[in-house]
Amino acid sequence: MMRTRDLRRIYPRTLSSPEPHIHDVVILGGGIAGLWTLRRLLATGFSVRLIERHALGSLQTMASQGIIHGGIKYALTGEASAASRAIAGMPERWRDCLAGSGEIDLASVKVLSPRQYLWTTTGIGSRLAGVAASRAIRTSVESVDRDALPEAFRGAPKGVSVYSVDEPVLDPRSLVEALARPVCGTIDIGAYRLRRTGTEVQIELERGPAVRARAAVLVAGAGNGGLLGELGLTTPRQQTRPLHMLMARSRVGEADLPAVFGHCVGLSDKPRITITTQAGADGRNTWYVGGQVAERGVGLSPADLIAAARGELAACLRWLDTARLEWSTFRIDRAEAASDSGARPDGPMVFASGNIVTAWPTKLALAPLTADRIASLLPPQGHGGTSVAPGTASEELRICPLPWDRPEATWT
């Protein structure tokens, strides 16, 4: 839940007094939520700097599967949950941006698939039809006729039902670049130290002069916990929910994997497996595998998790030959605001403490809504004057590689 201590009431004068050497806001964290917030605030006249310790998109952003969820995933029981309602409007908002007509021009982003699919291993089609009819779910779900099945499902037996969901799947790396390149002159990448003095926040950079700002926005994912500690803040508290993700690809010289985008659903309210597909640096398709298998695999060794995933693929995609794949695993912590029960929050969590705003978007798709809530805690206009340098190459922006292209990834 969002605390309503509005910075406009706390700092009505200092935030509106123009001083060229003091920014209105500094954003700490260069993932999708931080970059979206940067673009949102710059567009409304704020003087803003964004600072990222490592590389843009590090950790959660680049570890995401790039699915712009609209709530279907969270409503597999046939009833819309609070999580599904919170995310219901996101695909339409993202599609406008991807078409170049939304609040941010994302026309250069690589769309891996314009839709994702739900497929079954048992006869639960009637329940999915009920989900599509739910008033709280805006994303349409349509049964796919057998003659229109994507390549990966053409060999599926008749007992398998396949549904098309109008939710796009994006390449996270091209998304980071599209958000960052036009405003690269407002972005610093490198180590820093953070402190708060009076009504200011000061950031000492590893390279370059210190940055001063009247307010700070913490959107560093799992790094928020450390930043809050540096500032001496005990609230909000952070919790993490770990995942042990999997990556699979064909061996060199063998037929490439077909593209799969979506969820295999069973009797649980969570997908058994979630698969997205993207070509690696060597051109081979990589399946990036999450879902229940990744949640249950947190306590497993990579070898044991791979064995479990082989079994899931054999059950969920039994008409495909997956016996000879190469495998790798990847651990990631999903960070969010702590709840009393430890459960996953239903939507973005945004808090204000004096001139510090802390936010966890919960899902990549919720970055626009996170930026909305952050902006609501700041004055409606800054004094402007930020100089935005022209775009540069992604290498100069230091964008984090995708998990399967990282040099530390080891394959079976």
Secondary structure as GFF3:
##gff-version 3
##sequence-region A 1 412
A	DSSP	alpha_helix	7	10	.	.	.	ID=ss1
A	DSSP	beta_strand	23	28	.	.	.	ID=ss2
A	DSSP	alpha_helix	32	43	.	.	.	ID=ss3
A	DSSP	beta_strand	48	52	.	.	.	ID=ss4
A	DSSP	alpha_helix	60	63	.	.	.	ID=ss5
A	DSSP	three_ten_helix	72	74	.	.	.	ID=ss6
A	DSSP	alpha_helix	82	87	.	.	.	ID=ss7
A	DSSP	alpha_helix	90	98	.	.	.	ID=ss8
A	DSSP	beta_strand	111	113	.	.	.	ID=ss9
A	DSSP	beta_strand	116	120	.	.	.	ID=ss10
A	DSSP	alpha_helix	125	133	.	.	.	ID=ss11
A	DSSP	beta_strand	141	143	.	.	.	ID=ss12
A	DSSP	three_ten_helix	146	148	.	.	.	ID=ss13
A	DSSP	three_ten_helix	151	153	.	.	.	ID=ss14
A	DSSP	beta_strand	162	165	.	.	.	ID=ss15
A	DSSP	beta_strand	169	170	.	.	.	ID=ss16
A	DSSP	alpha_helix	172	180	.	.	.	ID=ss17
A	DSSP	three_ten_helix	181	186	.	.	.	ID=ss18
A	DSSP	beta_strand	187	189	.	.	.	ID=ss19
A	DSSP	beta_strand	192	197	.	.	.	ID=ss20
A	DSSP	beta_strand	200	205	.	.	.	ID=ss21
A	DSSP	beta_strand	211	218	.	.	.	ID=ss22
A	DSSP	three_ten_helix	221	223	.	.	.	ID=ss23
A	DSSP	alpha_helix	224	230	.	.	.	ID=ss24
A	DSSP	beta_strand	238	249	.	.	.	ID=ss25
A	DSSP	beta_strand	262	265	.	.	.	ID=ss26
A	DSSP	beta_strand	273	279	.	.	.	ID=ss27
A	DSSP	beta_strand	285	290	.	.	.	ID=ss28
A	DSSP	alpha_helix	292	296	.	.	.	ID=ss29
A	DSSP	three_ten_helix	297	299	.	.	.	ID=ss30
A	DSSP	alpha_helix	302	316	.	.	.	ID=ss31
A	DSSP	beta_strand	326	337	.	.	.	ID=ss32
A	DSSP	beta_strand	349	353	.	.	.	ID=ss33
A	DSSP	beta_strand	356	360	.	.	.	ID=ss34
A	DSSP	three_ten_helix	364	366	.	.	.	ID=ss35
A	DSSP	alpha_helix	367	376	.	.	.	ID=ss36
A	DSSP	alpha_helix	394	397	.	.	.	ID=ss37
A	DSSP	three_ten_helix	403	405	.	.	.	ID=ss38
###
